[in-house]
Amino acid sequence: MLANFHTHTVWCDGKNTPEEMAEAAIAKGFGRLGFSSHLAFPESMEGYLSPDWALDYVRDVRRVAEKYAGRIEIFCGGEADYIPGATTPEKSRYGFMGFDYLIGAVHFVTADDGARVPVDDTPEKLVRGIAEHFGGDARSFVERYFEQQIFMVEHFDFDVLAHPDLVRKFNAKHPYFDEAAEWYEALEARLARSLAASGKATEVNTGAIARGWLDDAYPSAGFRATLRKYGVKCILSSDAHAASGIDCAFDRFGGQENFLIFPLDKRPRNMI
């Protein structure tokens, strides 16, 4: 069964409505589709679902689910950020929205001075943030990114960790750290162990391919092998921000892993 549970719409930073995304998914033969607007409650951030629109978003997704019932199963969820001292991907925080599932994510690395350095906005903002708030030390920045994810996995209640090596997004075209370094591989292993102990899943996320930054998924092939070593389960996600990318590279990655059909079936099976 084709399924995607990491889907963005005009309710946050996506280009299409839930209805348009559902129609695209049906046309491509999907059996399940989950929506996951960016969340950082109680904050209201550009490109994120506003707290003022929380229940409107849920009502819209549930309306689309009813409209296409019998043709595709539609689920309502969110991609909730962890920003230390500001917001957490905790189900109790979003319980009033009645989500079917919750994805946890780190998009900003919090420096010692309190600055939030964006991981995946633009290469220029990333380089400037590392220079201004991490003393130009890319390793320190990457280590802090993984530390935030590990803390999030170990302390908060959510279902799936989003794009666990998002720090790679710009690294192919704008290299700033060595992905083959022993210290980096040790960080991957630490996160894999934390995920395994927590029982949480993570993604094989094809979003960077759709946006032209990488020719590989998050996590990398090496990191995927480490996750398998520790028994971490994955879902296949396109992280689609437009209808055209809803099945990005699914033909390429779908047969390579033993994926969960999330969220209702915890038994792993091949997506394609």
C-alpha positions as CSV (number, residue, x, y, z in Angstrom):
1,M,0.0,0.0,0.0
2,L,1.3,3.5,-0.9
3,A,1.1,5.8,2.0
4,N,2.6,9.2,3.1
5,F,2.2,10.7,6.5
6,H,4.5,13.7,6.2
7,T,2.5,16.2,4.1
8,H,2.3,20.0,4.2
9,T,-0.3,22.3,2.8
10,V,-1.3,25.9,2.7
11,W,-2.1,25.7,6.4
12,C,1.7,26.1,6.9
13,D,4.4,26.4,4.2
14,G,2.9,24.1,1.6
15,K,1.7,25.2,-1.9
16,N,-1.5,23.2,-2.1
17,T,-4.7,22.7,-0.1
18,P,-5.5,19.4,1.7
19,E,-8.1,18.7,-1.0
20,E,-5.5,19.2,-3.8
21,M,-3.0,16.9,-2.0
22,A,-5.7,14.3,-1.5
23,E,-6.6,14.3,-5.2
24,A,-2.9,14.0,-6.2
25,A,-2.5,11.1,-3.8
26,I,-5.6,9.3,-5.2
27,A,-4.3,9.8,-8.8
28,K,-1.0,8.3,-7.9
29,G,-2.6,5.2,-6.2
30,F,-2.1,6.0,-2.6
31,G,-4.2,4.2,0.0
32,R,-3.4,6.4,3.0
33,L,-2.5,10.0,3.4
34,G,-1.6,11.9,6.5
35,F,-1.3,15.7,7.0
36,S,1.3,17.1,9.2
37,S,1.4,20.9,9.5
38,H,4.4,22.5,11.1
39,L,3.7,23.3,14.8
40,A,5.5,25.3,17.5
41,F,2.7,26.1,19.9
42,P,2.3,28.4,21.7
43,E,4.5,30.3,19.3
44,S,3.2,31.7,16.0
45,M,6.0,31.4,13.4
46,E,6.2,32.1,9.7
47,G,5.6,28.9,7.8
48,Y,4.0,27.3,10.8
49,L,0.4,26.7,11.6
50,S,-0.9,29.5,13.8
51,P,-2.3,28.5,17.1
52,D,-5.4,30.7,16.2
53,W,-6.1,28.4,13.3
54,A,-5.5,25.0,15.1
55,L,-9.0,23.7,15.1
56,D,-9.8,25.1,11.6
57,Y,-6.9,23.1,10.2
58,V,-8.2,19.9,11.9
59,R,-11.8,20.6,10.6
60,D,-10.5,21.1,7.1
61,V,-8.5,17.8,7.1
62,R,-11.5,15.9,8.6
63,R,-13.8,17.4,6.0
64,V,-11.5,16.2,3.2
65,A,-11.3,12.8,4.9
66,E,-15.1,12.5,4.7
67,K,-15.2,13.8,1.1
68,Y,-12.8,11.1,-0.1
69,A,-13.9,8.2,2.2
70,G,-13.8,5.0,0.3
71,R,-11.2,6.2,-2.1
72,I,-8.3,7.0,0.4
73,E,-7.9,6.9,4.1
74,I,-6.9,10.4,5.4
75,F,-5.4,11.1,8.8
76,C,-4.7,14.3,10.7
77,G,-1.4,14.9,12.4
78,G,1.3,17.5,12.9
79,E,5.1,18.0,12.7
80,A,5.9,19.6,16.0
81,D,9.2,21.3,16.7
82,Y,11.5,21.0,19.7
83,I,12.9,24.4,20.5
84,P,14.4,24.3,24.0
85,G,12.7,26.7,26.3
86,A,10.0,27.5,23.8
87,T,8.1,24.4,22.5
88,T,8.1,20.7,22.6
89,P,6.7,17.8,20.4
90,E,4.5,16.5,23.3
91,K,1.2,14.9,22.6
92,S,-0.3,16.6,25.7
93,R,0.5,20.0,24.2
94,Y,-1.6,19.2,21.1
95,G,-4.1,16.9,22.6
96,F,-7.0,19.3,22.1
97,M,-6.5,18.9,18.3
98,G,-7.3,15.2,18.4
99,F,-4.4,14.2,16.2
100,D,-4.0,10.6,14.9
101,Y,-0.2,10.9,15.2
102,L,2.5,13.4,16.0
103,I,5.9,13.8,14.3
104,G,8.7,15.4,16.3
105,A,11.3,17.6,14.5
106,V,14.3,19.8,15.0
107,H,14.5,22.7,12.5
108,F,16.4,25.1,14.7
109,V,19.6,24.5,16.8
110,T,19.6,26.6,19.9
111,A,23.0,28.1,20.7
112,D,24.4,28.9,24.2
113,D,23.5,32.6,23.6
114,G,19.8,31.6,23.0
115,A,19.9,32.2,19.3
116,R,18.0,29.8,17.0
117,V,20.1,28.8,14.0
118,P,17.9,27.4,11.2
119,V,19.1,24.0,10.0
120,D,17.4,23.9,6.6
121,D,16.3,27.5,5.6
122,T,19.1,28.6,3.3
123,P,22.9,27.8,3.1
124,E,23.6,31.5,3.7
125,K,21.6,31.6,6.9
126,L,23.2,28.3,8.1
127,V,26.8,29.5,7.5
128,R,26.1,32.9,9.1
129,G,24.4,31.2,12.1
130,I,27.4,28.9,12.7
131,A,29.8,31.8,12.4
132,E,27.9,34.2,14.7
133,H,26.6,31.8,17.3
134,F,28.9,28.7,17.2
135,G,32.2,30.6,16.7
136,G,32.5,29.1,13.2
137,D,32.7,25.6,14.7
138,A,30.5,23.4,12.4
139,R,31.2,20.3,14.5
140,S,29.8,22.0,17.6
141,F,26.7,23.0,15.6
142,V,26.1,19.5,14.3
143,E,26.7,18.0,17.8
144,R,24.2,20.3,19.3
145,Y,21.7,19.4,16.6
146,F,22.0,15.7,17.5
147,E,21.9,16.4,21.2
148,Q,18.6,18.2,20.8
149,Q,17.2,15.3,18.8
150,I,18.4,12.7,21.4
151,F,16.9,14.8,24.3
152,M,13.6,15.1,22.4
153,V,13.4,11.4,21.7
154,E,14.1,10.5,25.3
155,H,11.9,13.0,27.0
156,F,8.8,13.7,24.9
157,D,5.8,11.8,23.7
158,F,5.5,11.6,19.9
159,D,5.4,8.9,17.3
160,V,7.9,9.5,14.6
161,L,11.2,11.5,14.4
162,A,11.4,13.6,11.3
163,H,14.4,13.6,8.9
164,P,17.0,12.6,11.5
165,D,20.0,14.0,9.6
166,L,18.5,17.2,8.3
167,V,21.9,18.8,8.8
168,R,23.0,17.1,5.6
169,K,20.6,19.1,3.5
170,F,23.1,21.7,2.2
171,N,26.2,19.6,2.7
172,A,26.4,18.1,-0.8
173,K,26.4,21.5,-2.6
174,H,27.8,23.6,0.2
175,P,30.0,21.3,2.3
176,Y,30.6,22.3,5.9
177,F,31.3,19.0,7.7
178,D,32.6,15.5,7.0
179,E,29.9,13.0,7.0
180,A,32.4,10.1,7.1
181,A,34.1,11.4,10.2
182,E,34.2,9.1,13.2
183,W,32.6,11.7,15.5
184,Y,29.7,12.1,13.1
185,E,29.1,8.4,12.8
186,A,29.2,8.2,16.6
187,L,26.4,10.8,16.8
188,E,24.3,8.7,14.3
189,A,24.8,5.6,16.5
190,R,23.8,7.5,19.7
191,L,20.6,8.7,18.1
192,A,19.8,5.2,16.7
193,R,20.2,3.7,20.2
194,S,17.9,6.4,21.7
195,L,15.3,5.7,19.1
196,A,15.5,1.9,19.7
197,A,15.2,2.4,23.4
198,S,12.2,4.7,23.1
199,G,10.3,2.5,20.6
200,K,9.8,5.5,18.3
201,A,10.0,5.3,14.6
202,T,11.8,7.6,12.2
203,E,11.5,8.3,8.5
204,V,13.1,7.6,5.2
205,N,12.3,11.1,4.0
206,T,12.7,12.0,0.3
207,G,12.1,15.8,0.7
208,A,15.6,16.9,-0.1
209,I,15.4,15.1,-3.5
210,A,12.2,16.9,-4.4
211,R,13.8,20.2,-3.5
212,G,16.9,19.5,-5.5
213,W,19.4,19.6,-2.6
214,L,20.3,15.9,-2.4
215,D,20.1,12.8,-4.5
216,D,19.5,10.7,-1.4
217,A,17.0,10.4,1.4
218,Y,17.2,11.4,5.0
219,P,18.8,9.4,6.6
220,S,21.8,8.6,4.5
221,A,22.4,5.0,3.4
222,G,25.0,4.6,6.1
223,F,22.7,6.0,8.7
224,R,19.9,3.7,7.5
225,A,22.2,0.8,8.0
226,T,22.9,1.9,11.6
227,L,19.2,2.3,12.3
228,R,18.6,-1.2,11.0
229,K,21.4,-2.5,13.2
230,Y,19.6,-1.2,16.3
231,G,16.1,-2.4,15.1
232,V,14.7,1.1,14.6
233,K,11.5,1.0,12.4
234,C,10.9,3.5,9.6
235,I,8.1,5.0,7.6
236,L,8.6,6.2,4.0
237,S,7.8,9.9,3.7
238,S,8.0,12.4,0.9
239,D,7.7,15.5,3.2
240,A,5.7,16.9,0.4
241,H,5.2,20.6,0.2
242,A,3.5,20.4,-3.2
243,A,1.2,17.9,-4.9
244,S,3.8,17.1,-7.5
245,G,6.2,15.7,-4.9
246,I,3.8,13.5,-3.0
247,D,5.5,10.3,-4.2
248,C,9.0,11.7,-4.8
249,A,11.4,8.8,-5.2
250,F,9.0,6.3,-3.7
251,D,9.8,4.0,-6.7
252,R,13.4,4.2,-5.7
253,F,13.2,3.7,-1.9
254,G,10.0,1.9,-1.5
255,G,11.4,-1.6,-2.2
256,Q,14.6,-1.1,-0.2
257,E,13.3,-1.0,3.4
258,N,10.8,-2.8,5.6
259,F,8.5,0.1,6.4
260,L,5.6,0.5,8.8
261,I,2.2,1.4,7.4
262,F,1.7,4.1,9.9
263,P,-0.1,4.9,12.2
264,L,-2.7,2.1,12.5
265,D,-0.6,-0.9,11.6
266,K,2.6,-1.4,13.7
267,R,3.6,-4.5,11.7
268,P,6.4,-3.7,9.3
269,R,5.8,-4.5,5.6
270,N,7.1,-3.3,2.3
271,M,5.5,-0.2,1.0
272,I,5.9,-1.2,-2.7
